[in-house]
Amino acid sequence: MELEDLKNVAKNFIDERDWRQFQTAKELAIDISVEANELLELFQWMDGKELDKKLMKGEDNELLKKIKNETADVLFGCLAMADHLDFDLGKAFLSKLEALEKRYNKEEVKGKVVKIPEYKN
């Protein structure tokens, strides 16, 4: 399914429940942040590498289900924001990726953990 199709699904879901009246860009940004933090909470106090091994081997399907649900909640919020402000989320993503490609020249940063303030292009 295309990103624009997903945006329309989110739009219809919102409109069918008459929730648009409660939505502002600020409220949607808060929702995205809250949902992202609910996703982050699933990883709290866990060793990242060990957890990845378990998840990729299918050893913790219940946690994987929760991760999928919270990730979907974040995406729903992003789609709702794109609908609310009437922008093409796919184009916004590609534009951001283009800026990141300029900032992080692959030959210079490949295999390195680089923080934005430390890397000047």
Helices and strands as residue ranges (DSSP letters): H 3-16, G 20-22, H 25-41, H 48-56, H 61-84, H 89-103, H 106-109, G 116-118
